[in-house]
Amino acid sequence: MSNPSLEELTGRYEALYPGAVVDVLDDRGFEDQTMRAGIAPLRDGMRTAGIAYPVVGRPNRSVDPDANMREILRMLGDAPAHGVLTYQTNDDGDAAHLGELSVVALKAAGVNGAVLDGGVRDVSYVLDEDFPVFSKYRTPADAVPRWEILDWGGTAVVGGVEVSAGDVVLGDVDGVVVVPEDIRLSVLEAAEELAETENEVRDAVREGMAPLNAYDEYGVF
């Protein structure tokens, strides 16, 4: 089994669709790797795939804004190329945890996207940057005086899924799935095979094969 670079690994995942990856994970007993449906892309065509970079915080109206800003900027500066920020905000709607200037910095660093169990602002400008962002809600209220960053680069629970640094995060209009690090290559290869088989099924059905016959022939539908 080859060991692709992170660029190749994430690029191959981005070429897939989350449904194929989820099907492979289900077959292996990993049935709870899909984030809750409320986390959605800012527009339907957005796709992201990358190595998880977890971020954890909490609402806190007593936080020192300057100190908090500095910690947030440190976190942004540490974000790795080919990464996907995955935010556990513990916030139900009070603040936007990502905005335009943060997106500009992340894009310049070669980060592949951001997934937030929380909020985003400056949406029009973020869309202009063509940077994939998946979020739970939108609000103009800045996080800095309302929300305290606690940790990053370790483990978070985002959309009901535990996400650790090194996991793969894949998202499109269907939703977001997380692949644990220790199986990320084998799942990738199996999902690529599944996608190819589904292409054959699609062609066969278009040519008139009955759905049940296609299932019997190919083992998937």
N, C-alpha and C positions, 0 to 999 in steps of 0.2 A: 504494500500500500504506500503510495507516494505521499510526500509531505509538501503540499503546495505552500507558496508564500502567502502571507496574509492578504496581499492584493489579489492574488489568484483565487484564494479561498472565498473571499467576500464577493469577488466578481462572479464566481460561479453560483454562489447562493443568490445573488441579485438576479441572475438569469432564470431562476426558478420562481414558482408561485407558492405562497405559504401552504395552500391546500395539500400539495404533494409532500411537503416536509411534515406537516401534521399527520398525514396518513402513515408515513414511515415511523414517526414517533409513536403513534397509536399502536402499530404492530409490535413495537418493542416494549410496550407497557408504560410509555411516558405519555399519559393521557391528559395531563393538566399543564401543558406548556403554552397554551394560547391565552393571551391577555384578554381581559374583559372587553366586550364590544364597544364600550364607551370611549375607548382610546382610538382615535381615527385620524387619518391624514388631513392636512389643511386643504388639500384638493385631491380629487380622485386619482389623478395620474401619478401621484407620488409613490416612489418605491425606495426602500432603503435596505441595506444589508451590511452588517459590520460586526466587529467584536465589541461586546458589551463593556460599557464604562459606567458603572452604577454610581448614582448620586443620591444621597439621603438628606432630608431636611424636615422641618416642622414649622407650623405657624408659631410666630412669636412677635408680639407687638412691642416687647420690651428690649429687643435686640439693639445693639449699638450699630447704627446704619453704616458708619465708615468701616468698622471692623468686619461687619458682615460682607460688605461690598468687596473688601480685600480678599476675604476667604473665597467668595464666589469667583473672583478674577483668578485666584490661584488655581481653583478647580478647572476653569476654562483653559488656563495655560498648560495644565497637565494633560488635557485630553489628547489621546493618541491618534495618529493617522490611522485610517480604516476603522475607527471606532464609531459606535453609536451610543450617545449619552442616554441612559435609562434612569429617569427620575422617580424616586419614591418621595413624593412631597408631603404626604399625610395631610393634604389641603383639599377642602371641599369646594373651593371657589373664591377664596379671598384675594388671591394674588396670581400674577403672571410670572412664571419662573424662567421664562426664556423670551428674549426679544431680539430686535434687529441687530444691534451691535454685537450681542453674543453670537448670533448666527454668522455675522461677517467674520468674527475671530475664529469660529470653529471651521468654517469653510476654508479660510486661509491656511489652517493647520492640517487640512486634508482629512478632516472628520467626515464621516459618511451620512450622519443624520442624528436626530434626537427623538426620543420617545418619552413622553411625560404623562405620568398619572397625576396631572396637574394642568396648569394654564400657560397660555402664550399670549403675547401682545405684539403690536406692530405687524399685524398679519399681512397687510398689503406689501410692506417692505420685505418681509420674510419671503413672500411668494416671488417677489422680484429677484431675490437672491438664488432662487431655484435650489433651495436646500431642503431636503426632506424633513418635515416635522410632523409628528403624530402627537396629539394632545387630547385631554379630556374636555377642556373648555377654553374660552377666550375671555380676556378681561384687560382693560387698560391699566389696572392697578399694579404698580411695580412691587416685586417681591422684597426688595431690599429692606424697607422698614416694617414689613409684615411677616416675613418668613426667614427662618434661620437655617443656613446650611450647616450640616453636622459632619458629614463624612463623604468620601468619594473614593472610587477605585477598588471597592471591596465587594459587598453583597447588598442587594436591595430587593424589595418586593414591589413589583410594578405591575399594575393591572391584575393582581392576584397571583402572579408568577414570581418565584424566586429567581433572581438574575445575579450571576456572579461574573466578575471580570474574567474574560476568556471565553465566555459563552458566545454563541452567534445569535444575533437579533435580525430577523427578517420581517419586513412589513410591506404591505401594499393596501389597496382599497378594501381587501377582504379582512384585514386585521394584522396582528403582530404575533409571531411565534418565537419562542426562545429555545435554542438547541444547546444542551449542556456541553461544556468544553470537551469532555473526555470521549464524546461520541460525535463530535461535530463533523469529522471527516467521513466516517462510515455512513452517517445519515445523509450527508451531501451526495455521496456516490450512489446510495440506494434511491434517493429522491430523483437524481438524474436518470437512473434506469427506469423508475416509475413514470417520469414525465415522457420519456421516449415511448414506453409501452402505451401510455394514454394517447399519444399522437397516432399510433397505429390503430387503436380502438376508434378514435375520432374518424380516421379515414375509412375504416371498415363500415361504420354506421352510416356515414355519408353516402357510401356506395350501396347501401340497402340492407346490410346485415342487421338482423333483429337484435335488440339490446341484450336479451338473455343469451342468445347465441354468441354475441361478442364477449359477454362475461365468461361463458364456458370456454371460449377460445383463448382469451387473454388473461383471465383471472382477476381483472379489475374493471370497474365501470364508475 
